[in-house]
Amino acid sequence: MKKPACAALLFLAVAALAEDKPPPSRKLEGFVADASNVLQAEAELALSWTWDNGKADAVNGIKADAKGRFEHTFKKWPGSLLVLAYDKEREKGCLLNITDELSKKPVTVKLGPLVKIRGKVVAANPEAPLPEDVTFTIATQEGGVDVAKAKAGDKGFALRLPPGKYRLKWWHDAFRSIEKDFEAGPRAELDLGTLKVEPTPISIGLGKTMPPFRAGFVRGGKPDLQVADYKGKWVLVLFWGSWCNTSSTQWLPNLIKFDERLRGRFENYQILAYHDASAKTFHEMEEKLASHGDLHWNPHNIPFPLLLDAQENGTVKEWGVTGLPTVCLFDPEGKLVKNARDYAMLEKALMGEPY
């Protein structure tokens, strides 16, 4: 199926605190120095950085003064922080976990050598050119904490990181996601090579017949149910997941009401609800649904077939459905004609209007 530092961003990094007690405020203070204990004027600390054209900008950073000293008062102290610090020239840096205990006294941030990371990004399919903005997220492998973003331009992307193990990530509705683990160091430079951005079959499938469903279980239809079984009818497929609150409490019940409204007015259509592979059985799916409270709809009694994706290499993965919920419309010939988060396109198609 869409990360940050200092006061406003800390809500995303908050450690669990007692529910009946508001998090206390705390002043974080200290000095930034290099390996030779030379204080670093105008060095900066932040939970998140953005690299663009080889230049780094802190997101709500804490900047040291001319003597290398910094301080910042957090109205709500989260308990710990993983900060990425750079000197003014972005040539030295470090990744430091400031624990609750460490924060109680002045902190000394020691900057060391950085590793130059570079790479290129290209479109794997000429039918799907690169999006205007390709921005990779860099996270630590241990703990999976996002620490930086790197924007890719015509010449690729470049950034500097302290030695360590990281994960590069990228996600987009129309393309397959990218995850690449790498280790910065021991060499001073690391070339990640050329990363190919591949479009999802569903994003370039307009006017085409999609691969057959790979459903593990079907409720309300034959075991090998396919879009092709409804030739001559418009077919609307909702991809959803019971773990997703929006899917379970809004999209599914709204789809049931939508079907009730169409029934009696039109006959040449069929609606299908396709659950992702996050549940192995319908029983497991129903347990996940129960966690959302009273849904006001019964998964045993819906007016259209319910399909449960196969666990490995199922339809959601094969088609490249990257976000839930996702809605697909197929014409009476069984060809994909639209992919959008929208039910109204079916009604428009049935009425002969542009969809």
MOLIN-V343379 format. One record per pair of residues at least 24 apart in sequence whose ideal C-beta (glycine too) atoms are under 6 Angstrom apart, sorted by the first residue. I is the first residue (numbers start at 1). J is the second residue. Records with the same first field share a line. If there is no record, write none. Layout:
I: J + J
This chain:
1: 322 + 323 + 324
3: 48 + 146
4: 48 + 59
5: 46 + 47 + 48 + 59 + 60
6: 60
9: 47 + 60
10: 78
13: 78
14: 78
15: 78 + 79 + 80
23: 76 + 77
24: 77
25: 75
26: 74 + 77
27: 73
28: 72 + 103
29: 71 + 106
30: 106 + 107 + 108
31: 68 + 69 + 108
32: 64 + 68 + 109
34: 92 + 111
35: 112
39: 67 + 68
40: 68 + 87
41: 66 + 68
42: 88
43: 87
44: 86
45: 83 + 85
49: 84 + 148
50: 149
51: 150 + 159
52: 151
54: 158
56: 90
82: 145
84: 147
85: 109
87: 111
93: 162
94: 162
95: 162
114: 160
115: 161 + 163 + 184 + 185 + 190
116: 160 + 189
117: 159 + 161 + 190
118: 158 + 191
119: 156 + 157 + 192
120: 156 + 194
121: 152 + 195 + 197
122: 194 + 196
123: 197
124: 196 + 198
125: 199
127: 204
128: 199 + 204
136: 168 + 170
137: 169
138: 166 + 168
139: 167
141: 165 + 167
173: 322 + 323
174: 199 + 203
175: 199
176: 200 + 320
200: 320
201: 319 + 320
202: 319 + 320 + 339
205: 336
206: 336
207: 335
209: 334 + 335
210: 336
211: 318
213: 315
214: 310 + 314 + 315
215: 307
216: 308 + 310
217: 308
218: 307
219: 306
220: 305 + 306
221: 305
225: 305
227: 330 + 334
228: 334
230: 270
231: 334
232: 332
233: 268 + 269 + 270 + 332
234: 269 + 349
235: 270 + 330
236: 271 + 329 + 346
237: 272 + 274 + 328
238: 273 + 327
239: 274 + 321 + 324 + 326
240: 324 + 325
241: 276 + 278 + 324
242: 279 + 285 + 288 + 289
243: 278 + 288
244: 324
245: 292
247: 324 + 325
248: 289 + 292
249: 292
251: 325
253: 297
256: 297 + 302
258: 343
259: 303
266: 350
269: 350
271: 304
272: 305
273: 306
274: 307
275: 308
276: 309 + 316
277: 309 + 311 + 314
